[in-house]
């Protein structure tokens, strides 16, 4: 059995799980964990999208 | 006299328990991601870590990712091995099943390789967190 993810879905899955672990391990309270996890998720995915558009601009 | 002995015993017991947990929790957490939290009754955190790290590693394997063995060659291969090693029991089981041995022939397989390395590195962080909980540095 093999899994074929698109580039975006691979980035999404990576961002999701890495953010969950970062949130749990880097903050003390539940509220802070959720906030930090969401922030990490946005940064991961936003960073990937920004880098993608930057490469598109460079290529033109 | 008897009272003071009892008080001393009561004071020593939690300290010994904490020091035992400071060894056991990281060890168990390395073998099974999240287990270091689960044995300290952090159920939700432990389950989330298990699901997150386990899924990331399994997806990497299913994406035809390559798993690194102990080696003394290229520095990137050595770093890949250190990352993979963090996954603990999953890494050992993967090697035992002789899985993840294919060449990285396409982009998704390369992503899979990175997924497994990152799963191992995230597990190192989870192990450190379990240790901090065991020594009382974190709730």
N, CA and C atoms of all chains as a GROMACS GRO file, in nm:
protein
  597
    1UNK      N    1   0.084  -0.120   0.000
    1UNK     CA    2   0.000   0.000   0.000
    1UNK      C    3   0.087   0.126   0.000
    2UNK      N    4   0.055   0.215  -0.092
    2UNK     CA    5   0.130   0.340  -0.095
    2UNK      C    6   0.034   0.459  -0.089
    3UNK      N    7   0.086   0.571  -0.045
    3UNK     CA    8   0.006   0.693  -0.036
    3UNK      C    9   0.068   0.798  -0.128
    4UNK      N   10  -0.015   0.859  -0.210
    4UNK     CA   11   0.033   0.965  -0.298
    4UNK      C   12  -0.030   1.097  -0.255
    5UNK      N   13   0.048   1.181  -0.191
    5UNK     CA   14  -0.002   1.312  -0.150
    5UNK      C   15   0.042   1.418  -0.250
    6UNK      N   16  -0.040   1.518  -0.268
    6UNK     CA   17   0.004   1.632  -0.349
    6UNK      C   18   0.100   1.714  -0.265
    7UNK      N   19   0.168   1.808  -0.328
    7UNK     CA   20   0.263   1.893  -0.254
    7UNK      C   21   0.191   1.969  -0.143
    8UNK      N   22   0.071   2.021  -0.177
    8UNK     CA   23  -0.001   2.099  -0.076
    8UNK      C   24  -0.051   2.012   0.038
    9UNK      N   25  -0.107   1.895   0.005
    9UNK     CA   26  -0.158   1.810   0.113
    9UNK      C   27  -0.044   1.759   0.201
   10UNK      N   28   0.073   1.736   0.141
   10UNK     CA   29   0.189   1.694   0.222
   10UNK      C   30   0.228   1.807   0.318
   11UNK      N   31   0.228   1.931   0.266
   11UNK     CA   32   0.261   2.046   0.352
   11UNK      C   33   0.156   2.064   0.461
   12UNK      N   34   0.030   2.039   0.426
   12UNK     CA   35  -0.080   2.054   0.522
   12UNK      C   36  -0.068   1.951   0.636
   13UNK      N   37  -0.046   1.826   0.597
   13UNK     CA   38  -0.034   1.718   0.698
   13UNK      C   39   0.086   1.743   0.789
   14UNK      N   40   0.198   1.781   0.728
   14UNK     CA   41   0.318   1.812   0.804
   14UNK      C   42   0.292   1.925   0.904
   15UNK      N   43   0.231   2.033   0.854
   15UNK     CA   44   0.204   2.150   0.940
   15UNK      C   45   0.111   2.112   1.054
   16UNK      N   46   0.010   2.033   1.023
   16UNK     CA   47  -0.090   1.995   1.125
   16UNK      C   48  -0.025   1.918   1.240
   17UNK      N   49   0.047   1.812   1.206
   17UNK     CA   50   0.102   1.726   1.312
   17UNK      C   51   0.219   1.792   1.386
   18UNK      N   52   0.303   1.862   1.312
   18UNK     CA   53   0.414   1.932   1.378
   18UNK      C   54   0.361   2.039   1.473
   19UNK      N   55   0.254   2.109   1.432
   19UNK     CA   56   0.196   2.214   1.517
   19UNK      C   57   0.136   2.156   1.645
   20UNK      N   58   0.072   2.041   1.633
   20UNK     CA   59   0.013   1.977   1.753
   20UNK      C   60   0.124   1.946   1.854
   21UNK      N   61   0.233   1.888   1.805
   21UNK     CA   62   0.344   1.852   1.896
   21UNK      C   63   0.408   1.978   1.954
   22UNK      N   64   0.430   2.079   1.869
   22UNK     CA   65   0.489   2.205   1.919
   22UNK      C   66   0.400   2.268   2.025
   23UNK      N   67   0.269   2.271   1.998
   23UNK     CA   68   0.176   2.331   2.094
   23UNK      C   69   0.181   2.262   2.229
   24UNK      N   70   0.178   2.130   2.227
   24UNK     CA   71   0.178   2.053   2.353
   24UNK      C   72   0.308   2.069   2.430
   25UNK      N   73   0.419   2.067   2.357
   25UNK     CA   74   0.548   2.062   2.426
   25UNK      C   75   0.606   2.199   2.462
   26UNK      N   76   0.559   2.304   2.398
   26UNK     CA   77   0.622   2.435   2.419
   26UNK      C   78   0.545   2.529   2.510
   27UNK      N   79   0.425   2.489   2.553
   27UNK     CA   80   0.346   2.578   2.637
   27UNK      C   81   0.292   2.504   2.760
   28UNK      N   82   0.250   2.582   2.860
   28UNK     CA   83   0.210   2.524   2.989
   28UNK      C   84   0.061   2.493   2.998
   29UNK      N   85  -0.022   2.592   2.971
   29UNK     CA   86  -0.166   2.573   2.990
   29UNK      C   87  -0.233   2.531   2.859
   30UNK      N   88  -0.352   2.472   2.873
   30UNK     CA   89  -0.425   2.423   2.755
   30UNK      C   90  -0.453   2.537   2.656
   31UNK      N   91  -0.496   2.649   2.709
   31UNK     CA   92  -0.529   2.765   2.624
   31UNK      C   93  -0.405   2.811   2.545
   32UNK      N   94  -0.292   2.819   2.616
   32UNK     CA   95  -0.168   2.860   2.549
   32UNK      C   96  -0.125   2.758   2.444
   33UNK      N   97  -0.145   2.630   2.477
   33UNK     CA   98  -0.109   2.523   2.382
   33UNK      C   99  -0.187   2.537   2.252
   34UNK      N  100  -0.318   2.559   2.265
   34UNK     CA  101  -0.404   2.572   2.146
   34UNK      C  102  -0.363   2.695   2.065
   35UNK      N  103  -0.342   2.805   2.132
   35UNK     CA  104  -0.304   2.930   2.063
   35UNK      C  105  -0.171   2.914   1.991
   36UNK      N  106  -0.073   2.854   2.060
   36UNK     CA  107   0.060   2.839   1.999
   36UNK      C  108   0.055   2.738   1.883
   37UNK      N  109  -0.025   2.631   1.902
   37UNK     CA  110  -0.040   2.532   1.795
   37UNK      C  111  -0.099   2.595   1.671
   38UNK      N  112  -0.204   2.676   1.689
   38UNK     CA  113  -0.267   2.743   1.574
   38UNK      C  114  -0.170   2.840   1.507
   39UNK      N  115  -0.093   2.910   1.590
   39UNK     CA  116   0.006   3.005   1.536
   39UNK      C  117   0.111   2.931   1.453
   40UNK      N  118   0.160   2.820   1.507
   40UNK     CA  119   0.260   2.740   1.434
   40UNK      C  120   0.203   2.689   1.303
   41UNK      N  121   0.078   2.641   1.308
   41UNK     CA  122   0.014   2.588   1.188
   41UNK      C  123   0.005   2.696   1.080
   42UNK      N  124  -0.040   2.814   1.122
   42UNK     CA  125  -0.051   2.926   1.027
   42UNK      C  126   0.086   2.963   0.970
   43UNK      N  127   0.187   2.963   1.056
   43UNK     CA  128   0.322   3.000   1.010
   43UNK      C  129   0.378   2.896   0.913
   44UNK      N  130   0.358   2.767   0.947
   44UNK     CA  131   0.406   2.660   0.858
   44UNK      C  132   0.342   2.671   0.720
   45UNK      N  133   0.208   2.675   0.721
   45UNK     CA  134   0.136   2.673   0.595
   45UNK      C  135   0.152   2.806   0.520
   46UNK      N  136   0.146   2.916   0.595
   46UNK     CA  137   0.166   3.047   0.534
   46UNK      C  138   0.306   3.059   0.476
   47UNK      N  139   0.404   3.008   0.546
   47UNK     CA  140   0.543   3.010   0.498
   47UNK      C  141   0.559   2.930   0.371
   48UNK      N  142   0.494   2.813   0.366
   48UNK     CA  143   0.503   2.729   0.246
   48UNK      C  144   0.438   2.798   0.127
   49UNK      N  145   0.321   2.859   0.151
   49UNK     CA  146   0.252   2.929   0.041
   49UNK      C  147   0.332   3.050  -0.005
   50UNK      N  148   0.387   3.125   0.090
   50UNK     CA  149   0.467   3.243   0.056
   50UNK      C  150   0.592   3.203  -0.023
   51UNK      N  151   0.657   3.096   0.022
   51UNK     CA  152   0.776   3.048  -0.050
   51UNK      C  153   0.739   3.003  -0.191
   52UNK      N  154   0.624   2.937  -0.204
   52UNK     CA  155   0.577   2.892  -0.336
   52UNK      C  156   0.555   3.009  -0.430
   53UNK      N  157   0.486   3.113  -0.380
   53UNK     CA  158   0.461   3.231  -0.465
   53UNK      C  159   0.592   3.304  -0.494
   54UNK      N  160   0.683   3.308  -0.398
   54UNK     CA  161   0.814   3.373  -0.421
   54UNK      C  162   0.890   3.302  -0.533
   55UNK      N  163   0.884   3.170  -0.531
   55UNK     CA  164   0.953   3.094  -0.637
   55UNK      C  165   0.887   3.116  -0.772
   56UNK      N  166   0.753   3.129  -0.770
   56UNK     CA  167   0.681   3.156  -0.895
   56UNK      C  168   0.724   3.291  -0.952
   57UNK      N  169   0.739   3.391  -0.863
   57UNK     CA  170   0.782   3.523  -0.908
   57UNK      C  171   0.924   3.521  -0.962
   58UNK      N  172   1.012   3.449  -0.896
   58UNK     CA  173   1.152   3.439  -0.939
   58UNK      C  174   1.161   3.372  -1.076
   59UNK      N  175   1.073   3.275  -1.097
   59UNK     CA  176   1.077   3.199  -1.223
   59UNK      C  177   1.033   3.283  -1.342
   60UNK      N  178   0.949   3.383  -1.317
   60UNK     CA  179   0.896   3.466  -1.428
   60UNK      C  180   1.002   3.559  -1.486
   61UNK      N  181   0.937   0.976   6.826
   61UNK     CA  182   1.042   0.907   6.747
   61UNK      C  183   0.982   0.835   6.627
   62UNK      N  184   0.879   0.754   6.659
   62UNK     CA  185   0.811   0.681   6.552
   62UNK      C  186   0.748   0.777   6.453
   63UNK      N  187   0.694   0.886   6.507
   63UNK     CA  188   0.630   0.984   6.420
   63UNK      C  189   0.729   1.048   6.324
   64UNK      N  190   0.851   1.080   6.377
   64UNK     CA  191   0.949   1.145   6.291
   64UNK      C  192   0.999   1.050   6.182
   65UNK      N  193   1.011   0.921   6.214
   65UNK     CA  194   1.053   0.822   6.114
   65UNK      C  195   0.948   0.810   6.004
   66UNK      N  196   0.822   0.808   6.044
   66UNK     CA  197   0.713   0.799   5.946
   66UNK      C  198   0.712   0.922   5.855
   67UNK      N  199   0.734   1.038   5.914
   67UNK     CA  200   0.735   1.162   5.836
   67UNK      C  201   0.848   1.160   5.734
   68UNK      N  202   0.966   1.108   5.777
   68UNK     CA  203   1.080   1.101   5.685
   68UNK      C  204   1.049   1.006   5.569
   69UNK      N  205   0.989   0.890   5.602
   69UNK     CA  206   0.956   0.793   5.498
   69UNK      C  207   0.859   0.854   5.398
   70UNK      N  208   0.760   0.927   5.449
   70UNK     CA  209   0.661   0.989   5.360
   70UNK      C  210   0.727   1.092   5.269
   71UNK      N  211   0.827   1.163   5.320
   71UNK     CA  212   0.895   1.265   5.241
   71UNK      C  213   0.984   1.203   5.134
   72UNK      N  214   1.045   1.089   5.167
   72UNK     CA  215   1.138   1.024   5.074
   72UNK      C  216   1.063   0.955   4.960
   73UNK      N  217   0.946   0.897   4.992
   73UNK     CA  218   0.872   0.820   4.891
   73UNK      C  219   0.838   0.898   4.763
   74UNK      N  220   0.781   1.020   4.775
   74UNK     CA  221   0.752   1.095   4.652
   74UNK      C  222   0.878   1.132   4.575
   75UNK      N  223   0.987   1.162   4.645
   75UNK     CA  224   1.113   1.197   4.578
   75UNK      C  225   1.165   1.079   4.498
   76UNK      N  226   1.159   0.959   4.561
   76UNK     CA  227   1.206   0.839   4.489
   76UNK      C  228   1.117   0.812   4.369
   77UNK      N  229   0.986   0.827   4.389
   77UNK     CA  230   0.891   0.804   4.282
   77UNK      C  231   0.915   0.900   4.166
   78UNK      N  232   0.943   1.027   4.200
   78UNK     CA  233   0.970   1.127   4.096
   78UNK      C  234   1.097   1.095   4.021
   79UNK      N  235   1.202   1.051   4.094
   79UNK     CA  236   1.327   1.021   4.026
   79UNK      C  237   1.314   0.897   3.937
   80UNK      N  238   1.235   0.800   3.982
   80UNK     CA  239   1.210   0.681   3.899
   80UNK      C  240   1.135   0.722   3.772
   81UNK      N  241   1.035   0.807   3.791
   81UNK     CA  242   0.954   0.852   3.677
   81UNK      C  243   1.039   0.933   3.579
   82UNK      N  244   1.138   1.008   3.631
   82UNK     CA  245   1.226   1.088   3.545
   82UNK      C  246   1.310   1.000   3.453
   83UNK      N  247   1.326   0.873   3.488
   83UNK     CA  248   1.399   0.779   3.403
   83UNK      C  249   1.302   0.700   3.316
   84UNK      N  250   1.194   0.654   3.378
   84UNK     CA  251   1.100   0.567   3.307
   84UNK      C  252   1.022   0.642   3.199
   85UNK      N  253   0.971   0.761   3.232
   85UNK     CA  254   0.886   0.835   3.137
   85UNK      C  255   0.959   0.865   3.005
   86UNK      N  256   1.082   0.919   3.008
   86UNK     CA  257   1.150   0.942   2.879
   86UNK      C  258   1.178   0.812   2.803
   87UNK      N  259   1.214   0.707   2.875
   87UNK     CA  260   1.246   0.579   2.809
   87UNK      C  261   1.123   0.522   2.740
   88UNK      N  262   1.011   0.520   2.812
   88UNK     CA  263   0.886   0.469   2.754
   88UNK      C  264   0.838   0.561   2.642
   89UNK      N  265   0.854   0.691   2.664
   89UNK     CA  266   0.813   0.789   2.564
   89UNK      C  267   0.894   0.777   2.435
   90UNK      N  268   1.020   0.738   2.448
   90UNK     CA  269   1.102   0.718   2.326
   90UNK      C  270   1.055   0.593   2.251
   91UNK      N  271   1.027   0.487   2.327
   91UNK     CA  272   0.984   0.362   2.262
   91UNK      C  273   0.849   0.377   2.194
   92UNK      N  274   0.753   0.435   2.265
   92UNK     CA  275   0.618   0.457   2.210
   92UNK      C  276   0.586   0.605   2.224
   93UNK      N  277   0.577   0.678   2.113
   93UNK     CA  278   0.550   0.822   2.122
   93UNK      C  279   0.425   0.852   2.206
   94UNK      N  280   0.439   0.944   2.300
   94UNK     CA  281   0.324   0.983   2.384
   94UNK      C  282   0.309   0.900   2.510
   95UNK      N  283   0.374   0.784   2.515
   95UNK     CA  284   0.358   0.695   2.631
   95UNK      C  285   0.418   0.758   2.758
   96UNK      N  286   0.519   0.841   2.742
   96UNK     CA  287   0.579   0.909   2.856
   96UNK      C  288   0.479   1.002   2.925
   97UNK      N  289   0.387   1.058   2.845
   97UNK     CA  290   0.281   1.143   2.900
   97UNK      C  291   0.169   1.055   2.956
   98UNK      N  292   0.139   0.948   2.884
   98UNK     CA  293   0.028   0.862   2.927
   98UNK      C  294   0.054   0.800   3.064
   99UNK      N  295   0.178   0.755   3.091
   99UNK     CA  296   0.203   0.694   3.222
   99UNK      C  297   0.205   0.798   3.334
  100UNK      N  298   0.208   0.926   3.296
  100UNK     CA  299   0.197   1.030   3.398
  100UNK      C  300   0.056   1.090   3.401
  101UNK      N  301  -0.037   1.016   3.344
  101UNK     CA  302  -0.180   1.051   3.343
  101UNK      C  303  -0.212   1.180   3.268
  102UNK      N  304  -0.128   1.213   3.170
  102UNK     CA  305  -0.163   1.324   3.080
  102UNK      C  306  -0.224   1.259   2.956
  103UNK      N  307  -0.350   1.215   2.971
  103UNK     CA  308  -0.412   1.130   2.869
  103UNK      C  309  -0.426   1.199   2.734
  104UNK      N  310  -0.483   1.318   2.734
  104UNK     CA  311  -0.511   1.384   2.605
  104UNK      C  312  -0.382   1.420   2.534
  105UNK      N  313  -0.287   1.477   2.608
  105UNK     CA  314  -0.158   1.513   2.549
  105UNK      C  315  -0.088   1.389   2.493
  106UNK      N  316  -0.089   1.283   2.572
  106UNK     CA  317  -0.025   1.158   2.528
  106UNK      C  318  -0.087   1.103   2.402
  107UNK      N  319  -0.220   1.102   2.397
  107UNK     CA  320  -0.289   1.049   2.279
  107UNK      C  321  -0.262   1.136   2.157
  108UNK      N  322  -0.265   1.268   2.176
  108UNK     CA  323  -0.238   1.358   2.063
  108UNK      C  324  -0.096   1.339   2.010
  109UNK      N  325  -0.001   1.321   2.101
  109UNK     CA  326   0.138   1.298   2.058
  109UNK      C  327   0.149   1.166   1.984
  110UNK      N  328   0.085   1.063   2.039
  110UNK     CA  329   0.088   0.931   1.975
  110UNK      C  330   0.030   0.938   1.834
  111UNK      N  331  -0.085   1.001   1.821
  111UNK     CA  332  -0.151   1.010   1.690
  111UNK      C  333  -0.065   1.094   1.593
  112UNK      N  334  -0.017   1.209   1.641
  112UNK     CA  335   0.057   1.301   1.552
  112UNK      C  336   0.188   1.238   1.504
  113UNK      N  337   0.269   1.192   1.598
  113UNK     CA  338   0.400   1.137   1.562
  113UNK      C  339   0.384   1.004   1.489
  114UNK      N  340   0.291   0.921   1.538
  114UNK     CA  341   0.268   0.791   1.474
  114UNK      C  342   0.220   0.806   1.331
  115UNK      N  343   0.124   0.895   1.310
  115UNK     CA  344   0.070   0.915   1.174
  115UNK      C  345   0.176   0.971   1.080
  116UNK      N  346   0.254   1.066   1.130
  116UNK     CA  347   0.358   1.126   1.046
  116UNK      C  348   0.460   1.019   1.002
  117UNK      N  349   0.500   0.934   1.096
  117UNK     CA  350   0.597   0.829   1.063
  117UNK      C  351   0.535   0.729   0.964
  118UNK      N  352   0.411   0.686   0.993
  118UNK     CA  353   0.344   0.587   0.908
  118UNK      C  354   0.321   0.642   0.768
  119UNK      N  355   0.279   0.767   0.759
  119UNK     CA  356   0.260   0.829   0.627
  119UNK      C  357   0.392   0.832   0.549
  120UNK      N  358   0.499   0.866   0.620
  120UNK     CA  359   0.631   0.867   0.556
  120UNK      C  360   0.666   0.732   0.497
  121UNK      N  361   0.634   0.628   0.572
  121UNK     CA  362   0.662   0.492   0.526
  121UNK      C  363   0.576   0.457   0.404
  122UNK      N  364   0.447   0.496   0.411
  122UNK     CA  365   0.354   0.466   0.301
  122UNK      C  366   0.384   0.550   0.176
  123UNK      N  367   0.456   0.660   0.195
  123UNK     CA  368   0.496   0.743   0.080
  123UNK      C  369   0.628   0.693   0.020
  124UNK      N  370   0.666   0.571   0.057
  124UNK     CA  371   0.789   0.508   0.005
  124UNK      C  372   0.915   0.579   0.054
  125UNK      N  373   0.905   0.638   0.173
  125UNK     CA  374   1.022   0.707   0.229
  125UNK      C  375   1.133   0.608   0.263
  126UNK      N  376   1.253   0.662   0.267
  126UNK     CA  377   1.371   0.580   0.297
  126UNK      C  378   1.406   0.593   0.445
  127UNK      N  379   1.441   0.482   0.506
  127UNK     CA  380   1.480   0.487   0.647
  127UNK      C  381   1.632   0.463   0.657
  128UNK      N  382   1.697   0.546   0.735
  128UNK     CA  383   1.843   0.538   0.744
  128UNK      C  384   1.887   0.442   0.853
  129UNK      N  385   1.993   0.366   0.822
  129UNK     CA  386   2.053   0.278   0.922
  129UNK      C  387   2.177   0.348   0.978
  130UNK      N  388   2.232   0.290   1.087
  130UNK     CA  389   2.356   0.344   1.144
  130UNK      C  390   2.463   0.341   1.037
  131UNK      N  391   2.531   0.453   1.019
  131UNK     CA  392   2.632   0.458   0.913
  131UNK      C  393   2.740   0.558   0.950
  132UNK      N  394   2.852   0.546   0.887
  132UNK     CA  395   2.962   0.639   0.913
  132UNK      C  396   3.002   0.711   0.787
  133UNK      N  397   2.907   0.727   0.697
  133UNK     CA  398   2.939   0.787   0.567
  133UNK      C  399   2.909   0.934   0.560
  134UNK      N  400   2.819   0.967   0.468
  134UNK     CA  401   2.781   1.106   0.442
  134UNK      C  402   2.716   1.169   0.565
  135UNK      N  403   2.748   1.297   0.589
  135UNK     CA  404   2.696   1.366   0.709
  135UNK      C  405   2.544   1.371   0.708
  136UNK      N  406   2.484   1.388   0.589
  136UNK     CA  407   2.337   1.394   0.582
  136UNK      C  408   2.275   1.259   0.616
  137UNK      N  409   2.344   1.150   0.578
  137UNK     CA  410   2.296   1.016   0.613
  137UNK      C  411   2.303   0.995   0.764
  138UNK      N  412   2.410   1.045   0.825
  138UNK     CA  413   2.425   1.032   0.971
  138UNK      C  414   2.314   1.110   1.043
  139UNK      N  415   2.290   1.232   0.995
  139UNK     CA  416   2.183   1.315   1.055
  139UNK      C  417   2.045   1.252   1.032
  140UNK      N  418   2.028   1.192   0.915
  140UNK     CA  419   1.902   1.121   0.887
  140UNK      C  420   1.882   1.006   0.983
  141UNK      N  421   1.990   0.935   1.012
  141UNK     CA  422   1.983   0.822   1.106
  141UNK      C  423   1.946   0.871   1.246
  142UNK      N  424   2.008   0.982   1.288
  142UNK     CA  425   1.978   1.036   1.422
  142UNK      C  426   1.830   1.076   1.431
  143UNK      N  427   1.781   1.140   1.325
  143UNK     CA  428   1.639   1.178   1.323
  143UNK      C  429   1.548   1.057   1.329
  144UNK      N  430   1.576   0.958   1.243
  144UNK     CA  431   1.493   0.837   1.240
  144UNK      C  432   1.495   0.765   1.374
  145UNK      N  433   1.612   0.764   1.437
  145UNK     CA  434   1.628   0.692   1.564
  145UNK      C  435   1.534   0.746   1.672
  146UNK      N  436   1.499   0.873   1.662
  146UNK     CA  437   1.409   0.934   1.760
  146UNK      C  438   1.273   0.868   1.766
  147UNK      N  439   1.234   0.804   1.656
  147UNK     CA  440   1.101   0.740   1.653
  147UNK      C  441   1.095   0.615   1.739
  148UNK      N  442   1.208   0.572   1.791
  148UNK     CA  443   1.214   0.463   1.889
  148UNK      C  444   1.159   0.330   1.840
  149UNK      N  445   1.050   0.285   1.901
  149UNK     CA  446   0.993   0.154   1.869
  149UNK      C  447   0.951   0.143   1.724
  150UNK      N  448   0.898   0.251   1.668
  150UNK     CA  449   0.853   0.247   1.528
  150UNK      C  450   0.973   0.229   1.435
  151UNK      N  451   1.085   0.292   1.470
  151UNK     CA  452   1.207   0.277   1.390
  151UNK      C  453   1.258   0.133   1.396
  152UNK      N  454   1.259   0.079   1.518
  152UNK     CA  455   1.306  -0.060   1.537
  152UNK      C  456   1.216  -0.158   1.460
  153UNK      N  457   1.083  -0.137   1.472
  153UNK     CA  458   0.988  -0.225   1.404
  153UNK      C  459   1.005  -0.215   1.252
  154UNK      N  460   1.027  -0.094   1.202
  154UNK     CA  461   1.045  -0.074   1.057
  154UNK      C  462   1.169  -0.147   1.008
  155UNK      N  463   1.277  -0.137   1.084
  155UNK     CA  464   1.400  -0.208   1.045
  155UNK      C  465   1.377  -0.358   1.050
  156UNK      N  466   1.307  -0.404   1.155
  156UNK     CA  467   1.281  -0.548   1.170
  156UNK      C  468   1.199  -0.603   1.054
  157UNK      N  469   1.107  -0.521   1.003
  157UNK     CA  470   1.022  -0.564   0.890
  157UNK      C  471   1.091  -0.542   0.756
  158UNK      N  472   1.210  -0.489   0.762
  158UNK     CA  473   1.287  -0.459   0.641
  158UNK      C  474   1.213  -0.362   0.547
  159UNK      N  475   1.136  -0.273   0.606
  159UNK     CA  476   1.061  -0.174   0.526
  159UNK      C  477   1.144  -0.046   0.511
  160UNK      N  478   1.102   0.038   0.419
  160UNK     CA  479   1.167   0.168   0.400
  160UNK      C  480   1.309   0.158   0.346
  161UNK      N  481   1.334   0.055   0.266
  161UNK     CA  482   1.470   0.034   0.215
  161UNK      C  483   1.488   0.076   0.070
  162UNK      N  484   1.378   0.120   0.007
  162UNK     CA  485   1.387   0.156  -0.134
  162UNK      C  486   1.466   0.284  -0.158
  163UNK      N  487   1.507   0.302  -0.284
  163UNK     CA  488   1.577   0.426  -0.321
  163UNK      C  489   1.474   0.539  -0.331
  164UNK      N  490   1.519   0.661  -0.304
  164UNK     CA  491   1.429   0.777  -0.313
  164UNK      C  492   1.422   0.816  -0.460
  165UNK      N  493   1.317   0.764  -0.530
  165UNK     CA  494   1.313   0.779  -0.675
  165UNK      C  495   1.227   0.896  -0.720
  166UNK      N  496   1.138   0.947  -0.637
  166UNK     CA  497   1.050   1.057  -0.678
  166UNK      C  498   1.024   1.151  -0.561
  167UNK      N  499   0.964   1.267  -0.590
  167UNK     CA  500   0.950   1.374  -0.490
  167UNK      C  501   0.874   1.328  -0.366
  168UNK      N  502   0.764   1.255  -0.388
  168UNK     CA  503   0.682   1.214  -0.272
  168UNK      C  504   0.761   1.121  -0.180
  169UNK      N  505   0.847   1.037  -0.237
  169UNK     CA  506   0.931   0.950  -0.154
  169UNK      C  507   1.028   1.032  -0.071
  170UNK      N  508   1.076   1.142  -0.129
  170UNK     CA  509   1.165   1.231  -0.054
  170UNK      C  510   1.089   1.298   0.061
  171UNK      N  511   0.965   1.339   0.033
  171UNK     CA  512   0.881   1.394   0.140
  171UNK      C  513   0.862   1.290   0.250
  172UNK      N  514   0.836   1.166   0.209
  172UNK     CA  515   0.814   1.059   0.306
  172UNK      C  516   0.936   1.039   0.395
  173UNK      N  517   1.054   1.046   0.334
  173UNK     CA  518   1.179   1.034   0.410
  173UNK      C  519   1.186   1.144   0.516
  174UNK      N  520   1.152   1.266   0.473
  174UNK     CA  521   1.156   1.380   0.567
  174UNK      C  522   1.049   1.367   0.675
  175UNK      N  523   0.934   1.313   0.638
  175UNK     CA  524   0.827   1.293   0.736
  175UNK      C  525   0.878   1.203   0.850
  176UNK      N  526   0.947   1.095   0.814
  176UNK     CA  527   0.995   1.000   0.916
  176UNK      C  528   1.103   1.062   1.003
  177UNK      N  529   1.192   1.139   0.940
  177UNK     CA  530   1.298   1.206   1.018
  177UNK      C  531   1.234   1.306   1.115
  178UNK      N  532   1.139   1.384   1.064
  178UNK     CA  533   1.074   1.485   1.150
  178UNK      C  534   0.994   1.417   1.262
  179UNK      N  535   0.929   1.305   1.230
  179UNK     CA  536   0.855   1.231   1.336
  179UNK      C  537   0.951   1.193   1.449
  180UNK      N  538   1.070   1.147   1.412
  180UNK     CA  539   1.170   1.111   1.514
  180UNK      C  540   1.215   1.232   1.594
  181UNK      N  541   1.238   1.343   1.525
  181UNK     CA  542   1.283   1.465   1.595
  181UNK      C  543   1.173   1.519   1.686
  182UNK      N  544   1.048   1.512   1.640
  182UNK     CA  545   0.936   1.556   1.725
  182UNK      C  546   0.925   1.466   1.848
  183UNK      N  547   0.955   1.338   1.829
  183UNK     CA  548   0.949   1.248   1.945
  183UNK      C  549   1.058   1.281   2.047
  184UNK      N  550   1.174   1.328   2.000
  184UNK     CA  551   1.279   1.373   2.094
  184UNK      C  552   1.224   1.487   2.181
  185UNK      N  553   1.150   1.580   2.117
  185UNK     CA  554   1.092   1.693   2.192
  185UNK      C  555   0.989   1.641   2.291
  186UNK      N  556   0.907   1.544   2.246
  186UNK     CA  557   0.804   1.488   2.335
  186UNK      C  558   0.868   1.417   2.455
  187UNK      N  559   0.982   1.350   2.430
  187UNK     CA  560   1.055   1.281   2.539
  187UNK      C  561   1.105   1.384   2.641
  188UNK      N  562   1.160   1.495   2.590
  188UNK     CA  563   1.209   1.600   2.681
  188UNK      C  564   1.094   1.658   2.762
  189UNK      N  565   0.977   1.672   2.698
  189UNK     CA  566   0.859   1.725   2.767
  189UNK      C  567   0.814   1.628   2.878
  190UNK      N  568   0.815   1.499   2.846
  190UNK     CA  569   0.776   1.398   2.947
  190UNK      C  570   0.872   1.404   3.066
  191UNK      N  571   1.001   1.425   3.038
  191UNK     CA  572   1.100   1.438   3.146
  191UNK      C  573   1.071   1.561   3.231
  192UNK      N  574   1.040   1.673   3.166
  192UNK     CA  575   1.010   1.796   3.242
  192UNK      C  576   0.887   1.779   3.331
  193UNK      N  577   0.789   1.704   3.282
  193UNK     CA  578   0.671   1.677   3.366
  193UNK      C  579   0.711   1.590   3.485
  194UNK      N  580   0.796   1.490   3.458
  194UNK     CA  581   0.836   1.397   3.564
  194UNK      C  582   0.914   1.466   3.676
  195UNK      N  583   0.996   1.563   3.641
  195UNK     CA  584   1.074   1.632   3.746
  195UNK      C  585   0.999   1.751   3.806
  196UNK      N  586   0.878   1.774   3.756
  196UNK     CA  587   0.794   1.880   3.814
  196UNK      C  588   0.820   2.019   3.758
  197UNK      N  589   0.898   2.025   3.650
  197UNK     CA  590   0.927   2.155   3.589
  197UNK      C  591   0.806   2.206   3.510
  198UNK      N  592   0.721   2.111   3.469
  198UNK     CA  593   0.602   2.147   3.391
  198UNK      C  594   0.484   2.068   3.447
  199UNK      N  595   0.365   2.124   3.436
  199UNK     CA  596   0.245   2.053   3.486
  199UNK      C  597   0.198   1.948   3.388
   0.00000   0.00000   0.00000
